């Protein structure tokens, strides 16, 4: 079964291909995606990598978590499932009169 990793503290120069390359040595990379701002297309400094097995994921965490890449200490751990946030109709907050 595959395992999805959260990768944080990425340099803004890291794209999907560079992210995948970082994890290739640990096994089969199913997917690698840097999260970008939808308006500016600028990296948000984190992404997700899916490896084909839990063992590969654990090896990647052991080797890469805290490792300095492009002057940034990576944060690598098992991704937590996305939690649905409640919608309060329109967002923005504040009072409506």
Number of C-alpha atoms within 10 A of each C-alpha: 7 15 18 22 23 16 24 19 18 23 17 14 10 18 20 15 11 14 21 22 13 16 22 15 12 19 15 16 23 15 14 23 17 23 16 16 10 9 6 7 9 14 18 16 18 21 23 22 25 23 26 18 17 16 15 21 25 18 14 21 22 13 12 19 15 14 15 13 14 12 10 13 16 20 18 25 19 17 15 9 7 6 6 6 6 6 7 8 7 6 7 7 8 6 5 4 3
